[in-house]
Amino acid sequence: MDPDPARGTVTAAELAGFFGETLDAGRFADYCPNGLQVEGTRPIARLVSGVTASLAFLRRAVEMQADAVLVHHGWFWRGEDPRVIGARRERMRLVLEHGLALFAYHLPLDAHPTLGNNARLAAVMGWRIDGRGGEHDLVFWHDLPAPVDAHDLAGSIETALHRSPLMVGAARRPIRRIAWCTGAAHDWIGQAIALGADAYVSGEIAERTTHEAREAGIVYLAAGHHATERYGVQALGSHAAAHFGIEHRFVDDDNPV
């Protein structure tokens, strides 16, 4: 699979500058470095995006002759074991041996008002963004035109994301205001409550989330960390491809969590 000769190329520095400016990445205090995490060895004509820089994703990117990869979950997370051993060594070997540039954007990609994970989840679900709140304005909300049953809301999420959400809390409560934050934002349920939500959607769930939802009288739906965060990286990759005239492909290394 050779790159389209009609396509252009871009340097890693140019692409990093474009991503950083687009996402206003510098304003976020994050759990990992945002931006270019590994330098590549060549101009970029083919960009491959995915949710996580897993070994399976990287192997597929190499098969697709990628020059660079763009992910939401990159490397070098705060507090993790820094040793280059085991699976970490193999991931790094693959990237370095094949000269790939690795770009990763975490909170900046969640927050962007049109390209971010929360915005793109809203587009997939057909939810208008009526407001935002919480830390970094990362909790979005929408007022439905008419109340819906919680089970019907869960069904619409399953249809759109191809993943059955786990629902806890006040399942008999009519839903008028929905709040959401993708990924592992279950501990922000209090921020959703403060925004007046009847239902809060995120990716993951903890044991305590059930009690918090029940005691607050809110519906909580865990729709999958991966499933809720497949869309921002695709939008950002396509945005960069259109701007620079390069090729962009998305690889979904599916994850049930």
N, C-alpha and C positions, 0 to 999 in steps of 0.2 A: 504494500500500500504506500505509494509515493505521494508526497505532498503535491497538491494542484499547482502546476507551474504558473498559473495565472494569479495565484495568491501572493500576497506580500510577505514581508518578514518584519519583526520588531525585536529590539534588544531587550534583555531581561530588565535593564535599568529603566527603559522607557515604559515597559509593561508594569513594573512595580510602581513607578510614578503615577501612571494612569489609574491603577487600582487604588493606591493610597489616596489620591485626590478624590476619586469618585466616591469612596467609602468614608472619607474623612477619618481615616484609620488612626491618626495621631491623637485623637481626643479620647481614646478608650484605654483605661487601665485594665488589661486583660490577663488571662491565665497562661498565655503563651505569646511568643513574638508574632505579630502580624506583618505580612509582607513576604519578601523573598527570603526563604529559609535555607535554601541550598542553591548555590550558583550553578548554572549550566555551562556548557562549553561551546554553544553556537547560537546564531540568531534563531528566533522562534518563528516558525511557519505553521506549526500544528500544535495547538493547545488542547489538552485532554483534561476534563474536569471530573470530579467525583466528590462524594461526601467526606471520605476519610482516606488518608494516605496509607492504606493497608497494603500488605504484600500482594494480595490478589489484584487490587486495583493497579498497583504499579506494574505488575507483570503484564496486565492487559494494555496499559499505556505504552509499554515497550513494544509489545506486539503490533500496536497501531502506529509505531514510529513517531511517537510524540517527541517534541523538542522541549516541552514544558508541561507541568501538571499544576492544576489549580484545585485546591481542596478547602473545605470548611474546617475539618479536623486535621491539623498538621502535626508537627512534632514539637519536642522541647517544652512540655507542659510543666508548670510550676509544681515542685514537690515530687516529680517522678524520678525514678532511678536513672542517673545520667550515664551509666556504663553502656558502652557499645558492645553488647553481647546478645546472643540468641536472636530473637526475631528482629530486634532493633538493628543489629549488625547486618542482617540480610536485607532489610529494607534500604539501609544506607548504601550497602554494596550495589544494589540494583540501580539506585539513582545515580551514584557517582560513576559506576562502570559505564553507564549508557549516556552520561553527560546531560541528564535532565535538570532543568531548573524547577524548583519546587516553590510554589506560592501558596500561602495559607492565610485565611482571614476568618476569624472567629466572631467575636461580638460585633465588629463593624459590618459583617455580612448578615447578622441577625437584624441589625437596626436600620439598614438603609430603607428609605420610605417607598421605593419602587422596585429595587432589585433584590432586597434582602429576603431572608427566609420567612419572616413574619408577613411581609407584603405579598410575597409569592404564594404563601399558603392561603392568604385571603383570596387571591385571584383564583386559585384552584377550587376553593370552597364557594366562591361567589359571594364573599362577605365584603361589604363596603367598609373602609377604614373610617370610622367616625371620630376616633380619638386615640391618644396614646398616653401612657403614664408609667410610673415605676422608674426604677434605675435605668438611666440612659434612654428613657422613653421606650423600653423594650416590650412592654405589655400593651398590645393593641386591643381595641374593642369595637364592636358593631352592634347597633340596635336593629333587631329584626323588624320588618314591617308588621308582623303579627306574631304572637307567641307560638312556640312549637313545643311539642312533647320531647322530653329528654331522649327517649328511645329513638324518635325520628331523627334527632340531631346526630345521635350515634350512628344511625344507619346512613345518613348522608356523608359522614366522615368515612365510613367503611367503603362506600361506593367511590368516593373521590380518591382516596389514598390506597385502596386495595389492601386495607389492614383493619381488622376489627378492633376498635378501641376498648380499653377497659374502663368501665364507668362505675364511679362510686359517689356516695353522697346522697343528696336529696333528689332521687330519681323521679319523684312525682311532681316536682316543681316545674311549672311552665317556664320556658326559656324565652326571654325577650332580649336581654343583653348578653352577648357572648364576648369573652375576653380570651386572648391566646398569646402564648409565647412559646416558640418551638424549642425542641431539644430537651434538656434536663432542667427545665424551669418550674418544676413542681413546687419548689419551696417559695415561689413567688405567688402562691395562691392568695396570700394575705393582701398583696398588691391588687390582685384581681377583685377581691372582695371590696377593697377600698374604692375601687372604680365603679362599684355598683353592679358587678356581673352576677348573673344568675347561673352561668356556666363558664368554666375555665378549661381551656384546652392546652395541653402541652404534650411533650413526648413521653417522659418517664413518670414513674410513680414510686414513692417510698411508703413504708408501712404507716408512717405518721400522716401521710396525705389523706388516707381514708378517714381518720378521726377528725382532721382539720375540716374536711369537706362536710362530714356529717354534722359536726358541732356548729359550723357556720351556716348550715342550711343551703349549701351551694352544690351544684353538680360539677364533678371533676372528671375529665376524660383524658386518659393517657393514650395517645394515638400513635406512639412510636417515635423514638428519638430520630432514627434514620428516616422514617417515613415522612416526618414533618419537615425535614431539612434537606430534601432532595432538590429543591427548586431554586434556591438563591444562587447556588454555585453555577447552575445552568444559565440563569439570567445574566450573571456577571460575565461568564465566559462568552456568551453570545454577544453581549454588549461590547466587549473588548475586540472580538472578531470583526464585528461590523465597523468599529472605529479604525482598526489597523489593517483591515483587509487580509486577515489571517484565517486559518481554518480552526474550527472548534468542534470537538466531539465530547459527549458525556458518557461516562461508564458508570453503571449502577451496580456496585458490589453490595448486593442486598444484605440487610441485617435485620433480624426480627425484633431487635430491641429498639 
